[in-house]
Amino acid sequence: MSVNTTIGTAVQAVSVLTGWGPGIEALPADAARAAAGRSVIALERPALEGERFRRATRECLLGVAAVDALLRASRIPREVVRGSTTALIYVTGGAYGASNHAWVAADTARRGGSVSGTLHFPYTAPSVMSGEVAIEFGLTGPYGILIGGAAAAVDGLWQATRLLETGQCERALVLTVETFEECAELYARGRWLVGRPLVEAAACALLVPGARRTRYDAPRAPSALETLARARAGETLACAPLIALALARAAGAGDSIGVTGEWRGRRAGLHWH
């Protein structure tokens, strides 16, 4: 599949949080070597203030923290993104797994007569992450939720581009979050399905109208940028294309950038040129 368009968009900013630390500056040169045998590189639970965040899951807090990091680093006031002119596209391969795992454990405890957990059932839904972000930043524009790995994140970037093209928004936030620690034993059972080390991450990209054309396609092989992002960050599933974007921008690629991603045999690519 190949789709050629004359859509004009640009990547205005990208934020990255990983288990290695904040920003791409924290990424090691070789993630596998830096992991030193660890299968999961975890991200700490962000210490966000507010009564609502006391009950929020870690992945929800990471999503809020990633958007906040983008706005702070770019010096964009929250008022700019608030309202119906900002779209939100959320992508994850398994960040809802932790909450589902916790709910199952709590339900098992209840059935066994033990004290139940404190997780509320609505927090087991993938949509709760984007919901918390929308509430925190006052986002009331178009939104979408995609479930999958890196290829789905590329799809998310393309969906954001389409929303800009059709005038449904003035800017679009593409947010990805992946957590693994709470479900480490499940990933260990299916270790052939994903690479190692598994590195928890949250990343956000801000897309705006721009002069560069955008092409969405299905490349047969990973780009050099995809390979670099995996080598430096490790396995971050849906966060990988956004980490690749951040690496490209840091290297001075400007608006001429191409990102690719793969998920369970399907590959997708998006190119600004």
Backbone torsions as a table, in degrees:
resi	resn	phi	psi	omega
1	MET	NA	137.2	175.5
2	SER	-145.0	129.3	-179.5
3	VAL	-123.1	120.4	178.1
4	ASN	-108.1	134.4	-178.4
5	THR	-138.6	173.2	174.1
6	THR	-116.7	28.6	179.0
7	ILE	-64.8	132.4	177.0
8	GLY	-101.3	111.8	178.1
9	THR	-140.4	167.9	177.3
10	ALA	-149.2	151.1	174.4
11	VAL	-91.9	109.3	-176.3
12	GLN	-80.8	-35.2	-177.3
13	ALA	-160.9	154.4	175.8
14	VAL	-140.6	134.0	173.0
15	SER	-115.8	147.0	-178.3
16	VAL	-137.8	128.0	171.0
17	LEU	-124.3	128.8	177.0
18	THR	-136.1	172.6	176.2
19	GLY	-62.8	-15.4	177.4
20	TRP	-80.5	-19.6	-178.1
21	GLY	136.6	176.8	-180.0
22	PRO	-77.0	138.6	176.5
23	GLY	81.6	161.3	179.9
24	ILE	-73.0	-15.5	177.4
25	GLU	-63.6	-24.4	-178.9
26	ALA	-81.9	-11.5	-177.9
27	LEU	-69.4	135.6	176.8
28	PRO	-74.3	165.6	176.7
29	ALA	-69.7	-32.1	-178.2
30	ASP	-138.4	103.0	-175.8
31	ALA	-63.3	-40.5	-178.5
32	ALA	-62.0	-42.0	179.8
33	ARG	-70.6	-41.0	-178.7
34	ALA	-66.5	-28.1	-179.8
35	ALA	-67.6	-26.3	176.3
36	ALA	51.2	44.4	177.0
37	GLY	91.3	-10.4	178.7
38	ARG	-71.8	135.7	180.0
39	SER	-85.3	-26.5	-179.3
40	VAL	-130.3	131.0	173.6
41	ILE	-108.9	106.3	-168.9
42	ALA	-90.2	154.5	172.9
43	LEU	-101.6	137.4	178.4
44	GLU	-70.0	153.5	175.6
45	ARG	-68.2	120.9	-179.3
46	PRO	-61.8	140.8	179.5
47	ALA	-92.3	80.6	-179.5
48	LEU	-95.0	140.0	-178.4
49	GLU	-85.9	150.8	178.1
50	GLY	125.9	140.6	-178.1
51	GLU	-61.5	-36.8	-176.9
52	ARG	-63.1	-31.3	-176.1
53	PHE	-78.3	-10.2	179.4
54	ARG	-64.5	-34.0	-177.3
55	ARG	-97.7	-7.9	-175.8
56	ALA	-70.0	148.9	177.4
57	THR	-76.5	163.3	-177.3
58	ARG	-61.3	-39.5	-179.2
59	GLU	-65.9	-33.2	175.9
60	CYS	-63.7	-44.4	179.9
61	LEU	-64.8	-36.8	179.1
62	LEU	-66.0	-37.7	176.9
63	GLY	-63.1	-45.6	177.6
64	VAL	-62.0	-42.6	-179.0
65	ALA	-64.3	-36.2	-179.6
66	ALA	-67.9	-42.1	177.8
67	VAL	-66.6	-42.7	179.0
68	ASP	-61.2	-40.6	178.9
69	ALA	-62.7	-39.8	178.7
70	LEU	-63.0	-47.1	-178.1
71	LEU	-65.2	-41.8	-178.8
72	ARG	-66.2	-46.4	-177.8
73	ALA	-65.4	-32.0	-179.0
74	SER	-92.8	-2.3	-178.4
75	ARG	56.5	43.4	177.8
76	ILE	-100.3	117.4	178.5
77	PRO	-63.7	147.3	179.1
78	ARG	-58.2	-29.4	-178.7
79	GLU	-61.7	-26.3	-178.2
80	VAL	-67.1	-40.5	-176.5
81	VAL	-91.6	-14.3	-177.5
82	ARG	-66.8	142.7	174.0
83	GLY	108.0	-165.2	-170.4
84	SER	-88.5	-1.9	-177.8
85	THR	-94.1	-0.1	177.5
86	THR	-110.9	124.7	176.5
87	ALA	-91.1	153.8	177.6
88	LEU	-130.4	120.7	174.9
89	ILE	-116.4	119.7	-179.2
90	TYR	-109.4	133.3	-178.9
91	VAL	-131.7	135.8	175.2
92	THR	-153.8	149.1	174.2
93	GLY	-93.8	-27.3	-177.2
94	GLY	-166.7	20.8	-177.0
95	ALA	-69.2	-12.5	174.7
96	TYR	-87.6	-4.5	-178.4
97	GLY	-64.8	-37.2	-178.8
98	ALA	-62.2	-44.6	-178.6
99	SER	-68.9	-37.4	177.1
100	ASN	-66.1	-40.1	178.1
101	HIS	-62.0	-44.1	179.7
102	ALA	-65.0	-38.1	-179.6
103	TRP	-67.0	-43.0	178.4
104	VAL	-61.0	-42.7	178.9
105	ALA	-63.4	-42.1	179.7
106	ALA	-67.0	-39.7	-179.8
107	ASP	-66.1	-38.7	177.0
108	THR	-63.2	-39.7	178.7
109	ALA	-64.8	-40.4	179.2
110	ARG	-63.8	-44.2	-179.2
111	ARG	-65.4	-28.1	178.9
112	GLY	-87.7	1.6	178.3
113	GLY	87.9	5.6	178.7
114	SER	-83.9	172.2	177.7
115	VAL	-68.4	133.1	-177.5
116	SER	-76.6	161.0	177.2
117	GLY	-76.8	176.6	-176.6
118	THR	-101.5	-1.9	-178.2
119	LEU	-69.7	129.1	176.3
120	HIS	-81.8	139.8	-175.2
121	PHE	-54.2	-40.3	-179.9
122	PRO	-56.7	-22.2	-178.9
123	TYR	-76.0	-1.2	175.5
124	THR	-84.8	-10.0	-178.0
125	ALA	-84.6	139.7	177.1
126	PRO	-58.5	-29.4	-175.9
127	SER	-69.8	-15.6	-177.4
128	VAL	-65.5	-30.4	-179.6
129	MET	-63.5	-52.8	179.9
130	SER	-66.2	-30.4	178.1
131	GLY	-64.3	-45.1	179.2
132	GLU	-63.7	-40.3	178.8
133	VAL	-65.2	-43.9	179.6
134	ALA	-61.4	-40.5	178.9
135	ILE	-65.7	-46.0	-176.1
136	GLU	-63.0	-39.1	-174.9
137	PHE	-106.2	5.1	176.5
138	GLY	67.2	37.5	-178.6
139	LEU	-85.7	121.5	-179.9
140	THR	-126.6	14.8	-179.6
141	GLY	-86.4	-167.3	178.6
142	PRO	-59.0	150.6	178.8
143	TYR	-147.5	162.8	176.4
144	GLY	-156.5	154.8	179.0
145	ILE	-129.1	124.4	178.3
146	LEU	-119.1	134.3	179.9
147	ILE	-109.2	121.1	-179.6
148	GLY	160.0	-176.9	-178.1
149	GLY	-91.6	-140.0	-173.1
150	ALA	-62.4	-36.6	178.9
151	ALA	-62.8	-37.7	178.1
152	ALA	-66.8	-33.6	177.1
153	ALA	-66.0	-39.1	174.5
154	VAL	-62.4	-41.8	175.7
155	ASP	-58.8	-39.6	179.4
156	GLY	-63.6	-40.9	176.5
157	LEU	-63.2	-38.0	178.1
158	TRP	-68.4	-41.1	177.5
159	GLN	-61.6	-40.1	177.1
160	ALA	-62.1	-40.9	178.1
161	THR	-61.7	-42.4	179.6
162	ARG	-64.6	-38.8	177.8
163	LEU	-63.0	-38.4	177.4
164	LEU	-68.3	-40.8	-178.9
165	GLU	-61.3	-41.0	-175.7
166	THR	-86.5	4.0	176.7
167	GLY	74.3	18.0	-179.8
168	GLN	-80.4	-9.8	177.4
169	CYS	-156.2	165.0	176.3
170	GLU	-99.7	-19.6	177.7
171	ARG	-156.4	159.5	-178.7
172	ALA	-139.9	133.0	174.2
173	LEU	-99.5	124.3	173.5
174	VAL	-108.0	116.1	-172.7
175	LEU	-117.4	132.7	176.6
176	THR	-128.0	140.0	178.3
177	VAL	-140.8	134.1	176.0
178	GLU	-137.3	126.7	173.7
179	THR	-124.9	149.3	-174.8
180	PHE	-134.3	-23.4	-168.4
181	GLU	-57.8	-45.5	-176.7
182	GLU	-66.9	-21.8	-178.5
183	CYS	-115.5	25.6	-174.7
184	ALA	-56.8	-37.6	-178.2
185	GLU	-68.5	-30.0	177.9
186	LEU	-70.7	-41.1	177.2
187	TYR	-67.4	-30.7	178.4
188	ALA	-65.9	-36.2	178.7
189	ARG	-67.0	-36.5	-179.9
190	GLY	-106.9	44.1	-172.3
191	ARG	-63.2	-19.3	180.0
192	TRP	-80.1	-9.0	-176.4
193	LEU	-84.6	-27.9	-177.7
194	VAL	-135.1	159.1	-179.3
195	GLY	-78.3	179.2	178.3
196	ARG	-134.4	149.1	-2.2
197	PRO	-77.3	152.3	171.9
198	LEU	-79.1	120.4	-175.9
199	VAL	-117.0	116.3	178.9
200	GLU	-65.0	142.3	-175.6
201	ALA	-156.4	156.8	171.1
202	ALA	-141.8	130.6	-177.7
203	ALA	-141.9	151.5	-179.1
204	CYS	-142.1	135.3	176.6
205	ALA	-120.5	139.5	177.4
206	LEU	-108.5	117.3	178.4
207	LEU	-104.7	139.0	-179.6
208	VAL	-137.9	165.6	175.0
209	PRO	-59.8	143.1	-178.7
210	GLY	-156.8	-175.0	-174.8
211	ALA	-91.3	-14.9	-175.1
212	ARG	-80.5	137.9	173.5
213	ARG	-75.5	155.4	-177.4
214	THR	-124.5	134.8	176.9
215	ARG	-124.6	130.6	178.8
216	TYR	-112.7	128.1	-177.3
217	ASP	-151.0	-172.2	-179.5
218	ALA	-125.6	83.0	-178.1
219	PRO	-66.8	154.0	-178.4
220	ARG	-84.3	-21.1	-175.5
221	ALA	-136.1	157.5	177.7
222	PRO	-67.6	145.5	175.9
223	SER	-75.7	164.5	176.4
224	ALA	-60.9	-32.8	179.6
225	LEU	-68.7	-39.9	176.8
226	GLU	-62.8	-43.7	179.1
227	THR	-62.7	-40.8	178.5
228	LEU	-63.9	-44.3	-179.0
229	ALA	-62.1	-41.0	179.2
230	ARG	-67.7	-40.7	-178.8
231	ALA	-65.1	-39.1	-175.9
232	ARG	-85.7	-37.1	-175.2
233	ALA	-95.8	-28.9	-171.9
234	GLY	94.6	-162.6	-179.2
235	GLU	-85.1	109.7	180.0
236	THR	-120.2	11.8	177.4
237	LEU	48.8	-118.4	-173.3
238	ALA	-66.0	-19.7	-178.9
239	CYS	-76.4	-17.0	-172.1
240	ALA	-57.7	-47.1	-179.5
241	PRO	-62.9	-33.3	178.5
242	LEU	-73.1	-35.4	173.8
243	ILE	-64.2	-39.7	176.7
244	ALA	-62.2	-41.0	177.0
245	LEU	-59.0	-45.8	-179.5
246	ALA	-63.0	-40.7	178.2
247	LEU	-64.0	-41.7	-179.8
248	ALA	-64.4	-43.3	179.9
249	ARG	-65.4	-38.7	179.3
250	ALA	-66.6	-28.1	-179.9
251	ALA	-84.5	1.8	177.1
252	GLY	84.6	26.4	-179.5
253	ALA	-71.9	-15.9	-178.7
254	GLY	66.1	-137.8	-179.5
255	ASP	-91.4	-5.1	179.9
256	SER	-91.9	91.1	-173.0
257	ILE	-136.9	145.3	172.8
258	GLY	-131.9	130.6	177.9
259	VAL	-122.7	145.8	177.7
260	THR	-131.8	161.3	178.4
261	GLY	-159.3	152.9	-178.6
262	GLU	-129.3	144.1	176.7
263	TRP	-149.4	111.7	176.0
264	ARG	52.1	48.3	173.6
265	GLY	91.0	-9.1	178.6
266	ARG	-106.8	133.0	-178.6
267	ARG	-119.1	141.4	178.7
268	ALA	-134.9	152.7	179.2
269	GLY	-141.0	146.4	176.5
270	LEU	-135.4	132.1	-172.4
271	HIS	-132.2	129.5	171.5
272	TRP	-101.6	129.0	-177.7
273	HIS	-150.7	NA	NA
